[in-house]
């Protein structure tokens, strides 16, 4: 079978891969990088079937361009489909507001949702004599791996985490011949999760004890809920703002994808929801604010930054990756952000904590060894070479975007 990466082979973002053979073309993921302006993958060919691992923009953001055009079946979890729909409409909203190219239409999104064929973990389907099983990827609720089986097993992981988080259990290895695996954290290991949580909570207490406000910018899908669950037992006035509110409600509609649904329900009850400008004004004077966007580039977080910018007692606690050319990266490197076109100095304390939902270097290596493949295809990474020494027992393939290769399947 011929494999071609349309994006994301040697970078983190805009994932997309085609599989061609057995009289069909299969698309696995098709995302965009939410840069300014957004970066897109290579145009997809005619596609017969599409598979989506999860609903982060760099994996789902361009799916409507394919499913809307070719009206092909889209296999994913029902939770990923619903979250993906929110993300797709938000992509069009941002494109219109920023005068970016609109990569698809609302009609394309509607046709994409009509094309969804829901699957859940351990389900199997058959397409053109190829059996496909869906497996739990950890990472975020609803995230899936796909195991394509014909003569041999070909496992595509998407984004994975092998460590149990508050929201989800970790992914488990599966015997396979060909393993397509992400390498986001190549060359880097996470600090112990419990130590990170302890340090984070200690900082929250410290900031509140000195009379400041804690501002926590979060990704809407996964990170917002993880942080809410971590904070839920504190007796402070806590607010949640942005898209994370609607995603939390969706998570609660699909308890089968949540490790501890009672804990998530309890977290939702403990947080006040910002629903309009009036409640946002109240939240600004609160003690803890969890809000989108996670990289400080848009969403309600900018209003809170502008309000708190001159208060050294307050603190901004970053809990996610800050990409280049984002406000978050600018804040880390220069101590300022851009708000309404102006560079603004931020006097608040700044700290960053590793709450990644991706497996780290050693966890990826251990997962690969657990799968015992012949071929390892490393993708979704800017430092794939870091794995070469650890994976000397395997045929390690480092694909390039746009260049095809073949494997026996």
Order of alpha helices (4+ residues) and beta strands (2+ residues): beta-beta-beta-beta-beta-beta-alpha-alpha-beta-alpha-alpha-beta-beta-beta-beta-beta-beta-alpha-beta-alpha-beta-alpha-alpha-beta-alpha-beta-alpha-beta-alpha-beta-beta-beta-alpha-beta-beta-beta
